[in-house]
């Protein structure tokens, strides 16, 4: 079957519309992120960025798994904020923009930002991110896992859990 002109025109229009929507979506993420003020007590991260990191930490370390402290309670965003403040400004800005992009990633499927998802949906989205075929998303999630897990594991309520495994004085 040969494609008709009408089919090619429709496909071309659909492809152009998809590209335009993707560009507009990226532009909205960028506009919402650009020049957001740091939250009170924060060096770089805004209220939205801290809320995303809290939601991510809760998805990684949920309250119903017997862990000593759920992710949000460890205030991982404040520790990540300290880490980002020590990075080159271009790196920290790129990571901050990535936080906003990930926060909006759930919008088409769940009609809300990641930070507003219920815990079960947040864990489902987190699983999708770490198992996606997109290497860029998996790589970003690996980095965020390191930042969030580090911040969670050094919290005074969590660190003693790991002290027995590390004889160097970790958690003491």
Beta strands, then each sheet from edge to edge (+ up, - down):
end
